[in-house]
Amino acid sequence: MNKDESKAVTEILHELSGTSHVQVRSSTELAAHVSEAAEDEDEKRTGNGQGKLRRRTDYRAVRNAPRSLTLTPWQIIHAIGLGAAAARQGAGRGLAEHWGSLRYIQALEGSQGDYLQLSSEGRDLLRFYKATQSGEIGTGFASLLAERLIRSRYPDHSVSVIPADVALKAGWTLRSTSGTGARPEPLQRRPHFFVEAWQPGQPSKVLLVSSKGTHSSVQQVHKQLSTASAHVDSVHIGPYGTVPYLLIGTEIPKKESLALHILEAPGTTVLSPSGETSEADLDLTLGQENRVADVVRHAARERERMTIPGFQVLPESFNWLSIVLARTEAATLTAFTGGGKPTAQYLTKEQGRRHFQHDVHANTDRLRDVGHRIHDIDFVGTDHIYRLNGTRVEAFSGLEKSLYMHLHHGRVNEYRHEVHKLRDQWPGSSTAKQWSAVSIRADGTVLAIRLQGE
């Protein structure tokens, strides 16, 4: 190994653990600009014969919004990887998509004012790749901001950020099966996440998140957030238009620091089931449902009602949704550790169960194939050895061992009880002995990286 190359890579890995800030912007002016962008878009659509988009218009500035988000680049990569872990877009059964987050190792850096920005490596992109980068970085920042905002509002709760598409597939077919053309727009436009604030044995609080990202100007952020307001209108929990949501846009300038723009529709939707007294059994294996993609919308006179395309969960199905959210999160966590049969047990057919039914590592039906002790905590998971600028690097993704064993054996209730007790006890250090950068989340997952052989 060339010593200069090794030193350079060591510095790159060290920078991943450096703390930086990201500006958070929310104001009545932002809401007004988004509304103006929505009007402009609808005017163009009307002129083209497409008709106006169906949107939520009750957004406003976020109450008590933080002025900045403090984090490390490695935490962003952790969030991106966790969000991609349960994806089934390629032959890697989600694991390849998960490790794809490592493409951002050299993309972000702290500026002189300790604000996060694109590095020279991150700016040097082919035009066609910018949309992928802005989308993936945007969802990573959005999940972290949403989690921290909701955690600050419900400090006695645990908070889970769950991929909406994966969760929705437990009840609806999101792809067209007829082959006769495109589905209605409200079925094509969907939020990115469910955010669930929960306590064991208590009904969860839930909201939606739609996220966007752009390398362009703030005016493009306004346009993207106006489109995001249509994405959240496709999903309704309880009566039409009552579930709260967040719209988050990540502005990624070429030379200036990043900024997060956020609006919200405040409120509280509690998954308290109608006519049921028993709590949802999260260990219950769910079958694939084929729900009708219709939303009941009452007219102004209240006596009139109509159905429109969309996804709606009414109170009699709140227990079902609670189980879907918890088991989709369990699938995401086990996929992050390496996928395989432990993940397949939590997914329905439409959610991609078959893509995880065969383990991708030897003997992983018993346990993940790698174990590491980090901050005196035992984690199990999988690793990825690859070359960074010619130097061999090891990245490890895993879950705290006892929590993993609960999920490995289908004990979601026990996982949630235990991880809830631990939510304020995880080490906050961004480095560890023998590891250059470490991120441990409140869900018990870890992502760590180092030069191979350290």
C-alpha positions in Angstrom: 0.0 0.0 0.0 1.4 3.4 -0.9 1.9 5.4 2.3 0.8 8.7 0.7 -2.4 7.0 -0.6 -3.0 5.4 2.8 -2.6 8.8 4.5 -5.0 10.5 2.1 -7.7 7.9 2.6 -7.1 8.1 6.4 -7.9 11.8 6.2 -11.0 11.2 4.1 -12.3 8.7 6.7 -11.5 11.1 9.5 -13.5 13.9 7.9 -16.6 11.6 7.9 -16.7 12.0 11.7 -16.4 15.7 11.8 -19.4 17.6 13.1 -21.0 20.3 10.8 -24.2 22.2 10.7 -27.0 22.5 8.1 -29.2 25.5 7.9 -32.9 24.9 8.5 -35.3 27.5 7.0 -39.0 27.7 7.6 -41.2 30.8 7.3 -44.5 32.2 6.2 -42.6 33.6 3.2 -41.5 30.1 2.2 -45.1 28.9 2.4 -46.3 31.8 0.2 -43.6 31.1 -2.4 -44.6 27.4 -2.5 -48.2 28.4 -3.0 -47.2 30.7 -5.8 -45.2 27.9 -7.4 -48.2 25.6 -7.1 -50.5 28.2 -8.8 -47.9 28.6 -11.6 -47.7 24.9 -12.1 -51.4 24.4 -12.2 -51.8 27.2 -14.7 -49.3 25.5 -17.0 -51.0 22.2 -16.6 -54.4 23.7 -17.3 -53.0 25.3 -20.5 -51.7 21.9 -21.6 -55.0 20.2 -20.9 -53.8 18.2 -18.0 -55.8 19.8 -15.2 -54.7 21.0 -11.8 -52.9 18.7 -9.4 -54.7 17.5 -6.3 -52.7 18.9 -3.3 -52.7 19.6 0.4 -52.7 23.3 0.8 -52.8 23.6 4.6 -49.0 23.8 5.0 -47.4 26.6 7.0 -44.1 27.5 8.8 -42.9 24.9 11.3 -43.5 25.9 14.9 -40.3 26.0 16.9 -38.3 24.9 13.9 -34.6 24.5 14.7 -32.2 27.0 13.1 -29.8 24.3 12.1 -29.2 20.5 12.1 -25.9 19.4 13.6 -24.5 16.1 12.3 -21.6 14.3 10.6 -21.4 13.3 7.0 -21.2 9.7 8.2 -24.7 10.0 9.8 -26.1 11.1 6.5 -24.6 8.1 4.8 -26.0 5.9 7.5 -29.5 7.4 6.9 -29.3 7.0 3.2 -28.1 3.3 3.5 -30.8 2.5 6.0 -33.5 3.9 3.8 -32.2 1.9 0.8 -31.7 -1.4 2.7 -35.2 -2.8 2.1 -35.3 -1.7 -1.5 -35.6 -4.4 -4.1 -34.6 -2.6 -7.3 -31.7 -4.9 -8.3 -30.3 -8.4 -8.1 -28.5 -7.5 -4.8 -31.9 -8.0 -3.0 -31.5 -4.6 -1.4 -28.0 -5.1 0.0 -26.4 -3.6 -3.1 -28.6 -0.5 -2.8 -27.7 -0.2 0.8 -23.9 -0.2 0.1 -24.6 2.3 -2.7 -24.7 5.0 0.1 -20.9 4.7 0.2 -20.7 6.6 -3.0 -21.1 9.8 -0.9 -18.0 9.2 1.2 -16.2 12.0 -0.6 -19.3 14.1 -1.5 -19.7 16.3 1.6 -17.4 18.4 3.7 -17.5 21.1 6.4 -16.9 24.6 5.2 -14.7 27.1 7.1 -17.8 28.2 9.1 -18.5 24.5 10.0 -21.5 24.4 7.6 -21.9 21.3 5.4 -21.4 21.7 1.7 -20.6 19.7 -1.4 -16.9 18.8 -1.7 -15.0 19.3 -5.0 -15.6 15.5 -5.5 -19.3 16.0 -5.0 -19.5 18.9 -7.4 -17.7 17.1 -10.1 -20.7 15.2 -11.5 -22.0 14.2 -14.8 -25.3 16.0 -15.4 -27.4 12.9 -15.5 -26.1 11.8 -12.1 -27.1 15.0 -10.3 -30.7 14.1 -10.0 -29.8 10.8 -8.3 -27.4 12.6 -5.9 -29.9 15.3 -5.0 -32.7 12.8 -4.5 -30.7 10.4 -2.3 -29.0 13.1 -0.3 -32.3 14.9 0.1 -34.1 11.8 1.5 -31.2 11.3 3.9 -31.4 14.8 5.3 -35.2 14.7 5.4 -35.3 11.5 7.4 -32.8 12.9 10.0 -34.6 16.3 10.3 -38.0 14.7 10.6 -36.8 12.2 13.2 -35.2 14.9 15.3 -38.1 17.3 15.0 -40.6 14.7 16.1 -38.4 13.4 18.8 -38.1 16.9 20.3 -41.9 17.2 20.3 -42.4 13.7 21.9 -39.3 13.2 24.1 -40.9 10.2 25.9 -41.5 8.4 22.6 -39.3 6.5 20.3 -39.4 7.7 16.6 -39.3 5.5 13.5 -38.9 6.7 9.9 -40.4 4.1 7.6 -40.2 4.0 3.8 -43.7 4.7 2.6 -43.6 2.8 -0.6 -42.5 -0.4 1.1 -45.2 0.0 3.8 -48.0 0.8 1.3 -47.2 -2.3 -0.7 -48.6 -4.4 2.2 -52.1 -3.3 1.3 -52.0 -2.0 -2.3 -50.4 -2.9 -5.6 -48.5 0.3 -6.5 -47.5 -0.8 -10.0 -49.9 -1.1 -12.9 -50.9 -4.7 -13.6 -53.2 -4.2 -16.5 -50.7 -2.9 -19.0 -53.3 -0.5 -20.4 -51.6 2.7 -19.5 -50.5 4.9 -16.7 -52.4 4.9 -13.4 -54.1 8.1 -12.1 -51.6 10.7 -10.9 -52.5 10.5 -7.2 -51.5 6.8 -7.2 -48.1 7.7 -8.9 -47.2 10.5 -6.5 -46.6 9.3 -2.9 -44.9 10.6 0.2 -41.4 9.2 1.0 -41.8 8.3 4.6 -44.2 7.5 7.5 -42.9 8.9 10.7 -44.2 7.0 13.7 -43.8 8.3 17.3 -44.5 5.3 19.6 -44.4 3.9 23.1 -44.8 0.1 23.8 -48.4 -0.7 24.5 -49.7 2.7 23.5 -51.3 3.9 20.2 -48.8 5.5 17.9 -48.8 9.0 16.5 -48.1 9.1 12.8 -47.4 11.7 10.1 -46.2 11.8 6.4 -43.0 13.2 5.0 -42.4 14.2 1.4 -38.8 15.1 0.5 -37.1 16.7 -2.5 -33.5 17.8 -3.3 -32.0 20.0 -5.9 -28.7 21.4 -7.1 -30.5 24.4 -8.6 -31.7 27.7 -7.1 -34.1 28.3 -4.2 -36.8 28.9 -6.7 -36.5 25.3 -7.7 -37.0 24.3 -4.1 -40.3 26.2 -4.1 -41.4 24.3 -7.2 -40.3 21.0 -5.7 -42.2 21.6 -2.5 -45.3 22.5 -4.4 -45.1 19.1 -6.1 -44.4 17.5 -2.7 -47.8 18.9 -1.5 -49.4 16.7 -4.2 -47.4 13.7 -3.0 -48.8 13.9 0.6 -52.3 14.2 -0.8 -52.3 10.6 -2.0 -52.2 9.1 1.5 -54.9 9.7 4.2 -55.1 8.2 7.7 -58.5 8.7 9.1 -60.8 11.3 7.4 -59.6 12.9 4.2 -57.0 15.7 4.7 -56.4 15.3 8.4 -53.1 13.5 8.7 -50.2 15.9 9.5 -47.2 16.0 7.2 -43.8 17.6 6.6 -42.5 19.0 3.3 -38.7 19.0 3.2 -36.6 20.3 0.4 -32.8 20.1 0.4 -31.0 22.9 -1.4 -27.5 21.7 -2.5 -25.7 24.7 -4.0 -22.5 24.1 -6.0 -20.3 26.4 -3.9 -22.4 27.5 -0.8 -23.5 25.5 2.2 -26.5 23.2 2.1 -29.9 24.3 3.4 -33.0 22.5 4.4 -36.4 24.1 3.7 -39.3 22.7 5.7 -43.1 23.3 6.0 -45.7 21.4 7.9 -49.4 20.8 8.3 -49.7 20.5 12.1 -51.9 18.2 13.9 -52.0 14.8 15.5 -53.2 11.5 14.0 -53.2 8.7 16.7 -53.6 5.1 15.6 -56.3 4.4 18.2 -58.5 1.7 16.6 -62.2 2.2 16.5 -64.2 -0.3 18.6 -61.0 -2.2 19.6 -59.5 -2.3 23.1 -56.6 -4.7 22.6 -53.3 -3.3 21.3 -51.9 -4.4 18.0 -49.8 -7.6 18.1 -46.7 -6.7 16.2 -45.5 -10.3 16.1 -48.5 -11.2 13.9 -47.5 -12.2 10.4 -49.5 -10.3 7.8 -50.8 -11.7 4.5 -50.9 -9.6 1.4 -54.0 -7.4 1.1 -55.5 -6.1 -2.0 -57.2 -3.0 -0.9 -59.1 -0.7 -3.3 -57.0 2.5 -3.9 -59.9 4.8 -3.1 -60.2 7.7 -0.7 -63.6 8.9 0.7 -63.9 12.7 0.4 -66.8 14.6 1.8 -68.2 17.5 -0.2 -68.8 20.9 1.4 -72.3 20.1 2.3 -71.0 17.0 4.3 -74.0 15.0 3.2 -72.4 14.4 -0.2 -69.4 12.0 -0.5 -67.3 10.9 -3.3 -64.4 8.6 -3.9 -61.2 9.7 -5.5 -57.9 7.7 -6.3 -55.6 7.4 -3.3 -54.6 5.3 -0.3 -56.7 5.6 2.9 -56.6 3.8 6.2 -59.8 4.2 8.3 -59.9 3.7 12.1 -61.1 0.1 11.8 -57.8 -0.7 10.1 -55.5 1.3 12.5 -54.3 -1.9 14.2 -53.4 -3.3 10.8 -51.4 -0.1 9.9 -49.6 -0.3 13.3 -48.5 -3.8 12.5 -47.5 -2.9 8.9 -45.3 0.0 10.1 -43.6 -1.9 12.9 -42.9 -5.0 10.6 -41.7 -2.8 7.7 -39.3 -1.1 10.1 -38.1 -4.6 11.3 -37.5 -5.6 7.6 -35.5 -2.4 7.1 -33.3 -3.1 10.1 -32.7 -6.8 9.3 -32.0 -5.9 5.7 -29.4 -3.4 7.0 -27.6 -6.2 8.7 -27.5 -8.4 5.6 -31.0 -9.3 4.5 -31.9 -13.0 3.9 -34.6 -15.0 5.7 -34.7 -12.8 8.8 -35.9 -10.0 6.5 -38.3 -12.1 4.4 -40.4 -13.0 7.4 -41.5 -9.4 7.8 -42.5 -8.7 4.2 -45.5 -9.6 2.1 -45.4 -10.7 -1.5 -45.8 -7.2 -2.9 -43.3 -5.8 -0.5 -40.6 -8.1 -2.0 -40.5 -11.1 0.3 -39.1 -13.4 -2.4 -36.1 -11.2 -3.0 -34.9 -11.9 0.6 -35.9 -15.6 1.0 -32.4 -16.8 0.2 -29.5 -15.7 2.3 -26.7 -14.0 0.5 -24.0 -15.0 3.0 -23.1 -18.5 4.3 -24.6 -19.6 7.6 -26.6 -16.4 8.0 -29.7 -18.3 8.7 -28.2 -18.7 12.2 -26.7 -15.2 12.6 -25.2 -12.5 10.6 -21.7 -13.4 9.3 -19.7 -10.6 11.1 -19.6 -9.4 14.7 -17.8 -6.4 16.1 -17.6 -4.8 19.6 -17.9 -1.1 19.3 -18.0 1.2 22.4 -18.2 -2.0 24.5 -21.5 -3.0 22.7 -21.7 -6.2 20.6 -23.1 -5.7 17.2 -23.8 -8.3 14.5 -24.2 -7.6 10.8 -22.3 -7.7 7.5 -19.4 -5.9 6.0 -18.2 -4.6 2.7 -14.5 -4.6 1.6 -13.8 -2.3 -1.3 -11.1 0.1 -2.6 -11.2 3.8 -1.9 -8.7 5.7 -4.1 -6.8 2.4 -4.4 -6.8 1.7 -0.6 -8.7 -1.2 0.9 -11.5 0.0 3.2 -13.9 -2.0 5.4 -17.4 -0.8 6.2 -19.6 -2.6 8.7 -23.4 -2.3 9.1 -25.1 -4.1 12.0 -27.6 -4.1 14.9 -27.0 -4.5 18.6 -26.8 -8.2 19.2 -29.8 -8.7 21.6 -32.0 -6.5 19.5 -31.0 -8.4 16.4 -31.8 -11.7 18.1 -35.3 -10.5 18.8 -35.9 -9.6 15.2 -34.2 -12.7 13.9 -36.7 -14.8 15.8 -39.7 -12.7 14.9 -40.1 -10.9 18.3 -41.0 -7.4 17.2 -42.9 -6.7 20.4 -39.8 -7.5 22.5 -37.5 -5.6 20.1 -39.6 -2.4 20.6 -39.8 -2.8 24.4 -36.0 -3.2 24.7 -35.0 -0.5 22.2 -37.4 2.0 23.7 -35.7 1.5 27.1 -32.3 2.1 25.4 -33.3 5.2 23.4 -31.2 7.7 25.5 -28.3 5.4 26.3 -26.5 5.0 23.0 -23.0 6.5 22.8 -22.8 9.7 20.9 -19.2 9.6 19.9 -18.6 9.7 16.1 -15.4 7.6 16.4 -14.4 4.5 18.3 -11.3 2.4 19.0 -10.1 0.9 15.7 -12.8 2.7 13.7 -12.4 6.0 11.8 -16.1 6.9 11.8 -19.1 5.5 13.7 -22.8 6.2 13.7 -25.1 4.6 16.1 -28.8 5.4 15.8 -31.6 5.1 18.4 -33.0 2.0 16.6 -29.8 0.1 17.6 -28.2 0.1 14.1 -24.5 0.9 13.6 -22.5 1.9 10.6 -18.7 2.0 10.9 -15.7 2.4 8.6 -12.0 2.0 8.8 -8.9 1.0 6.8 -8.9 -2.8 6.3 -6.6 -4.5 8.8 -6.7 -1.8 11.5 
